[in-house]
Amino acid sequence: MPHIDWKHLPRNLREHIYDRLRTRDITEDDMVKLMDWTSTNPEVQAGAWCKDFGTFKLVGHGVLPGTLLAEDQPCFGAKI
């Protein structure tokens, strides 16, 4: 199983995620949850996946995270 490659995100994807952090009102507590999870070097699906943190969702495809969703937006892909 692949792992998220946070160190080699394309610049446009990194900027997109930062933009979503602002527009989805991701709190400092939410960021701590995300950082705690990513620090474990979690395995992700080779295809589409979604990690629900309760107040927001992270979705991606393979090693690349794609976007952050608000808690009321539907998750897609395999739930991890």
C-alpha positions in Angstrom: 0.0 0.0 0.0 1.3 3.5 -0.8 1.9 6.3 1.8 1.1 10.0 1.3 4.1 11.8 0.0 3.8 15.2 1.8 7.4 16.2 1.1 7.0 16.1 -2.7 3.6 17.7 -3.3 3.4 19.7 -6.6 3.3 23.4 -5.8 -0.2 23.9 -7.2 -1.6 21.1 -5.1 0.1 22.4 -1.9 -1.4 25.9 -2.6 -4.8 24.3 -3.2 -4.7 22.5 0.2 -3.6 25.7 1.9 -6.4 27.6 0.3 -8.9 24.9 1.5 -7.5 25.2 5.0 -8.6 28.9 4.9 -11.9 28.5 3.1 -13.1 25.4 5.0 -12.4 27.2 8.4 -10.1 24.4 9.5 -9.2 25.1 13.1 -5.9 24.8 14.9 -7.3 21.7 16.6 -8.2 20.2 13.2 -4.7 20.9 12.0 -3.3 19.0 15.0 -5.5 16.0 14.2 -4.2 16.1 10.6 -0.6 16.5 11.6 -0.9 13.7 14.2 -2.4 11.4 11.6 0.2 12.2 8.9 3.1 11.8 11.4 2.2 8.1 11.5 3.0 7.8 7.8 -0.4 6.1 7.1 -1.0 3.8 4.3 -3.6 4.9 1.7 -5.4 3.2 -1.1 -3.8 3.2 -4.6 -7.1 4.7 -5.9 -9.4 7.3 -4.4 -9.6 7.5 -0.6 -11.1 9.6 2.1 -10.1 10.2 5.8 -12.9 11.6 7.9 -11.6 13.7 10.9 -15.2 14.6 12.0 -15.0 18.4 11.5 -13.4 18.0 8.0 -12.4 15.3 5.5 -9.2 14.8 3.5 -9.6 13.1 0.2 -6.9 12.0 -2.2 -5.9 9.5 -4.9 -2.9 7.3 -4.2 0.0 9.1 -2.7 -1.4 12.5 -3.3 -3.9 14.3 -1.1 -6.4 16.1 -3.3 -8.5 18.5 -1.2 -10.1 19.2 2.2 -13.9 19.0 2.5 -16.1 20.5 5.1 -17.8 18.1 7.5 -21.1 18.3 5.6 -19.6 17.5 2.2 -19.9 13.9 1.0 -16.8 11.8 1.2 -15.7 9.8 -1.9 -13.3 6.9 -2.3 -12.3 4.2 0.1 -12.6 5.3 3.7 -9.4 5.0 5.7 
